[in-house]
Amino acid sequence: MAHALNLFVPILQDAESQKLLADIEANFATRDQPLIEKAARESQILHFLRVLITLDRKYFVVLTEYDGSHEEYAEFFRLNLPDLFKQIFTLANGPGSWDQVNNEKTFFEASKKLQIRSLGNSVYDEKDPWGQTDGYLFHAYGPRTVKQILPLLK
C-alpha cells in the first residue's frame, strides 16, 4: 500500500547556502541522480520519486510514493543516500544539522516535521507518520505494492 512523502525542506537564504543549492542543481543529474536511481531500484518499495526546488528557491522538495512503514522507508534512504541528505540538511533552515539528525530516530522525527500532508483523506485508510488518516493519494493499481507489481511487468 503506497504512502506519499511530501517533504518540504526550508532553505537557508544566506550566500553560502545559495551557493550549495546552485551546486546541487548544477551537478544533480550526474552526481546525485545516479545514486538515487540505484537506491530507489534496490529498495523495491518506491513507486515514484521526484526532487525539485520551488520557484522562489525557498524549499527543497522531495515527493515520493512508497510502500511499507514510514520508519523503514526513512531509514533505508538515510543509510543509502547519506551524502545527499547531508547536503539537504546543510541547506535546511530548522531541523538541525546532519550530524544532529543522522541517526534512525532523529532522522525520522526530522522528516516528519518537514512532511506536508496531502489534502483530503486516504481511500484505503493508510496512516500518516503520526498515526492519523493519511491525505488523499490516488492509487491506479489499488493496494498493490511495488514487489507485487514488478513481476507482472516481466
N, C-alpha and C positions, 0 to 999 in steps of 0.2 A: 504494500500500500504506500503510495507516494505522499511525501510531505513537501511543502515549499519552504525554501530558505530565501528570505528577502533581507539580506544583510547590508545595512547602510552604515558605513564607517565614516564619521565626520572627519574631514581632512583639516589638519592644521594649515593656517593660511600664511605662515612665515615663508621667507625666501628659500630657506633650506628644504622645507617640506615640499614646496612647489618645484624645486629642482629635482628632488627624488621622484615626485609624481611624473615629471617630464621624462625622467629616465625610465620609469616603469612603462610609460606609454611608448616610448621610442623602441624599447627592447622587448616588449611583451611577446610579440609574435615569434621571435627567435629564441628568447631565453625562458620565459615563463610558460607560454602556451604548450610547448612540448612536454614539460614536466606535469602540467595539469592534465593534459591528454593521457599521459601514461598512468597517472594516479587514478583518474576517472575510470579508465578502462579496467584497471586492476580491481577497483572497488566492487564492481558488479552490483552496485546499489544506486548508481547515479543515472537518472533518465536524461536530464538536460542540465547544462551549466553555461552561464554567460557572465562576463565581467564587464563593467563599464564605469565610467566616471561621469557624473552628472554634468550637464552643460554649464552650470555655474562653478564647476570644479570644487564643490564643497563636500561631495560624498564619493567615496569609492564603493561601488556596489557589486555584490556577488549574488546572483539569482540562480537557484538550482531547484530541481525536483529530485528527491531521493527516497529510497526505501529504508525501513528499519528504524531503530531508535535514534533520537536526536543526539544522545550522548555518544553512541558508537560512530555515528556519522562525523561529528565534530572531531572525535579523537582520531579517526582514520586520516582525515585531511590535515590535522595538526602534525601527526607523525610523518606523513608522506610529502608535505609541502612546507616544511619549516622555513625555508629561505623566503618564499613568497609571503607567508604570514608575518615574518619578521619585518619585511618591507611595509606591509599593510599597517601593522601596529606601530611602526616608526612614524607613519603618516598620521595616525589616529589622534584625534582630539578627544580624549576621555577614558577609554577602558584600561589604560595602563600600558607600560612598555612591554615589549616582547618578553623580556626577562621576568616580568611580573606575571604574565598570563601564560607562559609556556609550561603548563602542566595540565593534566587532564581536567581537573575540577575548575581551575580559574579560567582556562580557555573556554570551556563550555559556558560558564557563567558570563564571561565577557561577550561571547557570541549571542547569548540570549538577550543581553541588554541592547545589542545592535540590531536585533531582529525586528522587522516591522510586519505586523500581522496583515494578511490579505483581508480585503473586505468580505462580507458575507460569512457563511458557515459551511463547514465540510459536509458533503452529502454522504460520506462514509463514516462520520463521527470520529475522524482522526483527532488526536490530541496534540496541542502545541507543546513547546518545551516547559510550559507552566502547568500542564495537565488540563487545560481548558480546551473547549472545542476549537479546532483549528479553523483558520479562514478558508474561504472557498478556493478550491483548486480543481479545475476541470480534468477529468480522467478519461481519455479516449479509449483506454483499454481496461476500464473498470479497476478493480482492486489488484490487478496483476502486477508482479514485481519484475524488475529487470531480469533476474535469474529465470523467471518463468517465460518471459517474452523472447529473450535471445535465442534459445533453442528452436523456437518456432520460426525464426527468420532464416535458418540454415537450409 
